[in-house]
Amino acid sequence: MRLIKLVPIYILCVLLVFCESEKEIVTESSVSIARFATTPEEINQPTPTAQSYFNQGLSFDRIHRYNEAIKSFTKSIELNQDISTYYWRGESYKRSGQYQNSIDDFTIFLNANSETTYSNLYISEGYSSRGYSYYQLRKYQKALDDFNKSIELQPSNERYLRALINNAKDSLAKSQRISN
């Protein structure tokens, strides 16, 4: 009987210890990534390159330090205007709530699409992300257009995007009723 009473306490202790360990692992990983991303020199580059700034931007983005990611992507673009960097800077702008800036970057990325060999998935994600930014700015028709284009390019995303489309249609209908 006494053993039965101790089992829940034992399990609780194990869970608490495990959770604390998991927390430490996540914290250590974030610190390692942050240290890696601090300067391009830490990536063993004698002088910062567009690629080192790009990698730094991705690292900052992954640990939710979006303003620093945007700065790194901007430096990368200044050194080499690789179109994919506009996509990733657009993602950082979107994630930080700077929706108009994200729309501008996704538009540059998507307009250059005809000259590049990016996969439909990558381009589809550009339309989807730009559509999300339009949606956040209450530009529902533009959001719908981008979501539909994304589905056209990558039908496997349809289920996810249909939910966004339905929300955008509802919001568009409500805004039209209010303005009438």
Backbone bond lengths (Angstrom), bond angles and torsions (degrees), N, CA, C in turn:
res aa  C-N    CA-C-N  psi(-1)  N-CA   C-N-CA  omega(-1)  CA-C   N-CA-C  phi
1 M - - - 1.437 - - 1.540 110.77 -
2 R 1.306 115.52 -43.25 1.457 120.75 179.98 1.533 110.66 -63.74
3 L 1.329 117.37 -37.93 1.456 122.82 178.63 1.526 110.60 -63.77
4 I 1.310 116.74 -40.14 1.460 121.05 179.79 1.528 110.37 -62.40
5 K 1.306 117.92 -37.44 1.464 121.24 178.66 1.525 111.69 -69.58
6 L 1.308 117.35 -28.08 1.460 121.14 -178.06 1.526 112.76 -82.97
7 V 1.319 118.10 -23.20 1.467 121.48 -177.57 1.531 111.55 -59.27
8 P 1.351 119.99 -49.20 1.464 118.53 178.69 1.524 112.92 -60.46
9 I 1.319 117.17 -37.03 1.464 120.60 178.78 1.526 109.68 -65.94
10 Y 1.324 117.14 -41.81 1.461 122.02 177.81 1.532 110.12 -61.22
11 I 1.318 116.47 -46.57 1.471 120.56 -179.49 1.526 110.07 -62.37
12 L 1.313 117.04 -42.83 1.455 121.24 178.70 1.530 111.10 -61.05
13 C 1.309 117.06 -42.82 1.473 121.20 178.62 1.524 110.86 -62.72
14 V 1.323 116.67 -44.04 1.470 120.69 179.13 1.523 109.84 -61.51
15 L 1.335 116.79 -44.72 1.462 120.19 179.31 1.522 111.77 -62.17
16 L 1.312 116.52 -43.18 1.460 119.64 179.31 1.521 111.79 -63.43
17 V 1.302 116.52 -41.84 1.464 120.57 178.24 1.521 109.87 -64.77
18 F 1.331 117.03 -43.69 1.462 120.60 -179.90 1.523 110.80 -63.37
19 C 1.325 116.18 -45.26 1.461 119.79 -179.32 1.520 110.89 -61.82
20 E 1.301 117.37 -40.85 1.457 120.55 178.64 1.524 110.25 -63.67
21 S 1.336 116.63 -41.27 1.461 120.14 178.75 1.515 110.72 -64.04
22 E 1.324 116.76 -42.43 1.462 121.35 179.16 1.529 110.22 -61.33
23 K 1.311 116.29 -41.55 1.457 121.99 178.67 1.527 110.46 -61.55
24 E 1.325 116.22 -43.33 1.464 120.20 179.55 1.519 111.13 -64.60
25 I 1.332 116.94 -39.61 1.466 120.57 -179.82 1.519 109.99 -62.74
26 V 1.335 117.25 -46.16 1.461 121.19 179.66 1.519 110.37 -62.19
27 T 1.321 117.58 -44.16 1.464 121.42 179.64 1.519 110.75 -62.44
28 E 1.327 117.05 -46.11 1.467 120.21 179.43 1.516 111.03 -61.87
29 S 1.333 117.93 -39.86 1.462 121.02 178.95 1.519 110.50 -63.25
30 S 1.320 116.88 -43.61 1.462 120.63 179.83 1.515 111.24 -63.36
31 V 1.318 117.08 -41.57 1.460 121.03 178.75 1.522 110.12 -64.71
32 S 1.320 117.61 -42.00 1.465 120.92 179.34 1.516 110.69 -62.36
33 I 1.325 116.58 -44.46 1.459 119.70 179.47 1.521 109.67 -65.26
34 A 1.318 117.02 -43.65 1.461 120.52 -179.58 1.524 110.85 -60.92
35 R 1.325 117.32 -42.43 1.462 120.52 178.44 1.512 110.45 -63.90
36 F 1.342 116.02 -42.23 1.457 120.47 179.15 1.521 110.25 -60.40
37 A 1.316 115.56 -36.67 1.455 120.15 -173.65 1.521 113.98 -87.67
38 T 1.315 117.80 -0.88 1.454 119.92 -172.59 1.523 113.08 -62.51
39 T 1.309 118.52 -49.93 1.462 120.20 179.27 1.521 109.92 -141.16
40 P 1.327 116.70 150.33 1.463 119.29 177.23 1.526 112.52 -60.86
41 E 1.349 116.78 -27.88 1.465 119.09 179.95 1.525 111.18 -61.46
42 E 1.314 117.29 -31.28 1.461 120.49 179.59 1.525 112.15 -68.75
43 I 1.310 116.77 -11.78 1.462 120.02 177.15 1.530 108.90 -90.83
44 N 1.317 116.45 14.35 1.469 123.66 178.17 1.525 112.62 65.27
45 Q 1.302 117.32 37.18 1.455 121.68 175.46 1.528 107.56 -103.03
46 P 1.341 117.89 129.37 1.461 118.83 178.17 1.536 111.25 -62.19
47 T 1.312 117.21 -39.48 1.464 122.02 172.80 1.521 107.10 -132.03
48 P 1.310 116.76 145.20 1.459 119.37 -179.53 1.531 111.49 -59.46
49 T 1.299 115.80 136.36 1.461 121.52 178.60 1.523 109.03 -116.88
50 A 1.324 115.37 167.08 1.466 119.64 176.79 1.521 110.18 -57.55
51 Q 1.327 116.05 -39.92 1.468 119.84 -178.69 1.528 111.65 -67.69
52 S 1.337 117.16 -38.92 1.469 118.46 179.69 1.530 110.57 -67.48
53 Y 1.331 117.06 -38.83 1.467 119.09 175.80 1.527 111.13 -66.25
54 F 1.332 116.06 -37.95 1.468 120.14 177.57 1.529 110.21 -61.68
55 N 1.331 116.46 -48.29 1.471 120.45 178.54 1.530 111.30 -61.06
56 Q 1.312 115.87 -40.01 1.459 120.86 177.60 1.532 109.68 -61.71
57 G 1.335 116.77 -43.24 1.460 120.87 178.25 1.516 112.21 -60.63
58 L 1.334 116.32 -43.21 1.468 119.69 177.59 1.525 111.04 -61.94
59 S 1.329 116.21 -40.68 1.469 119.96 179.58 1.525 111.08 -63.06
60 F 1.325 116.08 -46.37 1.464 119.20 178.29 1.527 111.12 -62.20
61 D 1.326 116.36 -41.18 1.463 119.93 -179.84 1.527 111.02 -60.89
62 R 1.308 116.56 -41.30 1.469 121.09 -177.54 1.528 112.94 -65.25
63 I 1.327 116.38 -26.44 1.473 118.81 179.24 1.535 110.77 -104.51
64 H 1.327 115.52 19.26 1.468 122.86 172.49 1.526 113.71 65.75
65 R 1.309 116.55 28.67 1.470 120.55 174.83 1.530 106.54 -103.37
66 Y 1.337 114.43 72.42 1.459 121.48 -168.06 1.522 113.91 -67.22
67 N 1.317 118.26 -39.42 1.467 119.09 -179.95 1.521 111.36 -63.59
68 E 1.328 116.65 -37.98 1.466 119.86 176.69 1.527 110.62 -69.89
69 A 1.322 116.52 -35.99 1.467 120.59 176.66 1.524 109.66 -62.27
70 I 1.321 116.46 -44.77 1.466 121.13 -179.87 1.525 110.40 -60.04
71 K 1.325 117.82 -43.08 1.471 121.36 178.30 1.526 111.02 -61.46
72 S 1.332 116.69 -42.93 1.469 120.20 -179.66 1.522 111.07 -66.90
73 F 1.340 117.04 -43.43 1.468 120.00 178.11 1.526 110.72 -63.11
74 T 1.322 116.97 -37.68 1.465 120.84 179.02 1.527 110.37 -63.89
75 K 1.333 117.48 -42.95 1.470 120.46 176.83 1.522 110.61 -62.92
76 S 1.325 117.12 -38.94 1.460 120.95 177.91 1.528 110.51 -62.01
77 I 1.331 116.40 -43.32 1.468 120.96 179.43 1.522 110.69 -64.81
78 E 1.333 117.41 -38.53 1.466 120.96 178.77 1.525 111.22 -61.38
79 L 1.333 116.67 -34.76 1.468 120.64 -178.88 1.524 112.78 -84.57
80 N 1.325 116.63 -31.08 1.465 120.82 -177.11 1.521 107.92 -161.69
81 Q 1.308 116.88 111.69 1.463 119.95 -174.41 1.529 112.10 -78.06
82 D 1.314 116.03 61.87 1.460 120.64 175.52 1.525 108.24 -70.37
83 I 1.313 116.15 128.90 1.461 121.51 -174.19 1.523 112.11 -61.18
84 S 1.327 118.39 -34.83 1.466 119.62 -178.03 1.531 111.72 -63.34
85 T 1.325 117.29 -26.18 1.463 120.14 179.09 1.525 110.71 -66.43
86 Y 1.333 116.56 -33.52 1.469 119.38 175.96 1.526 110.37 -63.50
87 Y 1.321 116.28 -38.19 1.470 119.53 177.68 1.527 110.11 -60.21
88 W 1.329 115.95 -50.13 1.467 119.52 -175.80 1.526 112.32 -69.62
89 R 1.327 117.36 -35.88 1.461 118.28 175.57 1.530 109.45 -66.62
90 G 1.342 116.10 -37.15 1.464 119.83 175.39 1.514 111.88 -59.68
91 E 1.330 117.05 -39.53 1.470 120.89 176.90 1.527 110.83 -63.09
92 S 1.323 116.71 -42.67 1.473 119.63 179.21 1.525 110.91 -65.98
93 Y 1.338 116.48 -41.15 1.464 119.03 175.71 1.528 110.23 -59.95
94 K 1.323 116.06 -45.41 1.471 120.23 -178.95 1.522 110.68 -61.01
95 R 1.319 116.57 -46.45 1.464 121.22 -177.60 1.523 112.35 -66.31
96 S 1.335 116.89 -24.74 1.467 119.98 178.97 1.528 111.88 -93.43
97 G 1.328 116.82 2.39 1.461 120.55 177.50 1.517 114.66 85.00
98 Q 1.330 117.86 10.14 1.466 122.02 178.37 1.529 108.26 -92.96
99 Y 1.328 115.01 72.86 1.459 121.09 -167.48 1.524 113.88 -67.53
100 Q 1.328 118.93 -39.54 1.460 118.96 -179.93 1.529 110.74 -65.36
101 N 1.330 117.10 -40.85 1.468 119.96 176.58 1.521 110.82 -62.46
102 S 1.327 116.90 -38.47 1.468 119.20 179.44 1.521 109.90 -66.45
103 I 1.330 117.43 -40.39 1.468 120.67 177.80 1.523 109.82 -59.93
104 D 1.326 117.14 -43.85 1.467 121.22 179.77 1.527 110.95 -59.31
105 D 1.332 117.29 -45.63 1.467 120.22 -179.06 1.525 112.00 -69.54
106 F 1.331 117.36 -41.90 1.468 118.99 178.14 1.524 110.74 -64.17
107 T 1.324 117.61 -34.26 1.462 120.82 178.43 1.524 110.42 -65.46
108 I 1.320 117.45 -43.29 1.472 120.30 176.18 1.523 109.58 -59.64
109 F 1.325 116.69 -46.62 1.466 121.37 179.53 1.525 110.91 -59.74
110 L 1.318 117.33 -46.97 1.464 120.98 -175.88 1.521 112.11 -72.22
111 N 1.330 118.51 -35.08 1.463 120.80 177.87 1.520 111.66 -67.09
112 A 1.312 117.59 -30.26 1.465 121.84 178.81 1.524 111.18 -80.63
113 N 1.310 117.45 -7.86 1.453 123.44 -176.21 1.522 112.83 -52.04
114 S 1.331 118.91 -40.04 1.462 120.66 -175.99 1.526 112.01 -65.67
115 E 1.325 116.56 -21.32 1.461 120.58 -178.26 1.529 112.88 -97.11
116 T 1.316 117.39 -0.60 1.458 120.24 -175.39 1.519 110.94 -119.27
117 T 1.310 114.77 176.91 1.467 120.23 -178.52 1.519 111.41 -118.34
118 Y 1.326 117.16 32.83 1.459 119.44 179.31 1.521 110.15 -68.18
119 S 1.312 115.51 149.33 1.456 120.34 179.78 1.522 110.29 -70.19
120 N 1.325 115.24 158.47 1.460 120.12 177.55 1.519 111.67 -58.57
121 L 1.329 116.99 -32.83 1.461 119.92 -179.62 1.527 110.62 -62.19
122 Y 1.316 116.32 -46.24 1.464 121.66 -179.16 1.531 110.27 -63.27
123 I 1.327 116.24 -45.24 1.459 121.03 179.90 1.526 110.18 -66.85
124 S 1.331 115.77 -40.50 1.461 120.88 177.10 1.524 110.80 -58.62
125 E 1.327 116.45 -42.30 1.467 120.54 178.06 1.528 111.02 -63.44
126 G 1.334 116.50 -35.31 1.466 119.99 176.65 1.523 111.48 -61.87
127 Y 1.342 115.82 -45.25 1.469 119.31 177.29 1.524 111.26 -65.05
128 S 1.306 116.65 -41.57 1.465 120.98 -179.75 1.528 111.00 -62.49
129 S 1.325 116.65 -45.27 1.470 120.53 -179.35 1.521 111.63 -68.01
130 R 1.329 116.36 -40.33 1.470 118.60 177.57 1.530 109.89 -65.79
131 G 1.341 115.95 -39.02 1.460 119.95 176.58 1.515 111.98 -60.50
132 Y 1.323 116.32 -40.65 1.466 120.61 177.81 1.532 110.42 -61.47
133 S 1.332 116.09 -41.90 1.468 119.76 179.59 1.527 110.78 -65.76
134 Y 1.340 116.43 -42.31 1.466 119.15 175.44 1.529 110.22 -59.27
135 Y 1.311 116.11 -42.71 1.462 120.68 -179.94 1.528 110.72 -59.66
136 Q 1.327 116.84 -43.89 1.462 120.65 179.96 1.531 112.01 -64.44
137 L 1.338 116.39 -27.57 1.470 120.89 177.91 1.532 111.75 -90.99
138 R 1.328 116.33 7.13 1.472 123.90 178.54 1.517 112.83 64.86
139 K 1.324 115.80 29.22 1.467 121.17 173.64 1.527 106.24 -98.94
140 Y 1.329 114.23 73.63 1.456 121.42 -166.89 1.524 113.41 -66.40
141 Q 1.324 118.39 -38.59 1.463 119.25 -179.25 1.529 110.72 -65.08
142 K 1.322 116.56 -42.49 1.467 119.66 177.72 1.527 110.45 -64.91
143 A 1.327 116.51 -37.65 1.470 120.30 177.03 1.524 109.89 -61.83
144 L 1.329 117.04 -46.09 1.471 120.89 178.84 1.522 111.12 -59.41
145 D 1.328 116.54 -44.64 1.469 120.44 179.78 1.529 111.00 -58.60
146 D 1.337 116.28 -45.07 1.469 119.74 -179.32 1.525 111.92 -68.69
147 F 1.323 117.76 -40.77 1.469 120.05 178.32 1.529 110.53 -62.00
148 N 1.333 116.60 -42.53 1.470 119.85 179.31 1.525 111.49 -65.30
149 K 1.329 117.00 -39.68 1.469 120.75 177.48 1.529 110.07 -63.92
150 S 1.317 116.72 -39.27 1.463 121.20 178.39 1.526 110.72 -61.61
151 I 1.327 116.21 -43.50 1.474 120.11 178.73 1.521 110.49 -64.94
152 E 1.325 116.59 -40.05 1.463 121.12 179.34 1.534 110.76 -59.14
153 L 1.322 116.41 -41.54 1.462 121.11 -178.57 1.523 113.06 -77.74
154 Q 1.319 116.63 -32.56 1.468 120.84 -175.77 1.530 109.11 -140.40
155 P 1.334 116.77 82.63 1.470 120.41 -176.79 1.530 114.10 -58.85
156 S 1.318 118.71 -21.47 1.468 119.85 -179.67 1.531 111.94 -67.79
157 N 1.332 118.38 -16.99 1.467 122.36 177.07 1.521 112.51 -87.11
158 E 1.321 116.57 1.75 1.461 120.50 -169.70 1.523 113.68 -57.03
159 R 1.297 118.24 -44.80 1.468 120.62 -175.37 1.532 111.60 -59.19
160 Y 1.302 115.39 -47.41 1.469 120.58 179.06 1.527 110.80 -62.78
161 L 1.326 115.61 -46.99 1.456 119.35 -175.32 1.520 112.64 -71.63
162 R 1.323 117.81 -30.38 1.471 120.01 177.75 1.528 110.46 -60.15
163 A 1.308 117.54 -37.53 1.467 120.50 177.40 1.526 110.15 -63.42
164 L 1.334 116.88 -43.28 1.466 120.12 177.55 1.527 111.10 -65.21
165 I 1.340 115.99 -39.56 1.465 120.24 178.94 1.521 110.38 -61.80
166 N 1.317 116.60 -45.05 1.467 119.80 179.74 1.526 111.33 -61.88
167 N 1.325 117.02 -41.08 1.471 120.05 176.43 1.525 111.27 -63.13
168 A 1.339 116.09 -42.72 1.465 120.07 -179.81 1.526 110.66 -65.23
169 K 1.341 117.28 -40.58 1.472 120.46 178.01 1.525 110.77 -62.62
170 D 1.321 116.63 -43.59 1.467 120.23 178.60 1.528 110.75 -61.26
171 S 1.324 116.20 -44.99 1.464 120.28 -179.49 1.525 111.20 -65.74
172 L 1.340 116.81 -39.37 1.462 121.09 178.27 1.523 110.11 -63.12
173 A 1.325 116.76 -45.40 1.467 120.72 179.36 1.529 110.87 -61.77
174 K 1.330 116.97 -42.83 1.471 120.27 179.07 1.521 111.15 -63.44
175 S 1.327 117.18 -43.14 1.465 119.80 -178.52 1.525 110.86 -67.84
176 Q 1.337 117.80 -33.08 1.461 120.44 177.41 1.525 111.12 -70.01
177 R 1.342 116.99 -37.70 1.468 120.54 177.73 1.524 110.60 -65.40
178 I 1.316 116.52 -39.79 1.466 120.74 -179.09 1.528 110.76 -66.83
179 S 1.327 116.87 -39.50 1.466 120.25 -177.34 1.526 112.27 -75.47
180 N 1.335 117.65 -17.21 1.478 120.20 178.99 1.457 109.97 -88.47
